[in-house]
Amino acid sequence: MTKAELVAAMGKEAKISKASAEKALNAFTATVTKALKKGGRLALPGFMTFSVAKRKARIGRDPRTGNELKIPAKKVVKFKAGSALKSAVK
């Protein structure tokens, strides 16, 4: 599903205009981004949880040449599906 399709589906489901649905989606993504930038987490019980995890620096390999690469430490976003979402997808 593309962003345009999501906006159209949200508008139809909530019985609002596509413009209002797009504003709501943009506000949601901005809020999630701000919360995760602060190192926090966002949980919608039963649906999903976003959190930030730290990955340590490590040594990797270039698959073509076999040369070792230094992969720096970084923060990554983790997503965990909630129980209601998991059961709905079954």
Secondary structure, 3 states (H helix, E strand, C coil): CCHHHHHHHHHHHHCCCHHHHHHHHHHHHHHHHHHHHCCCEEEECCCEEEEEEEECCEEEECCCCCCEEEECCEEEEEEEECHHHHHHHC
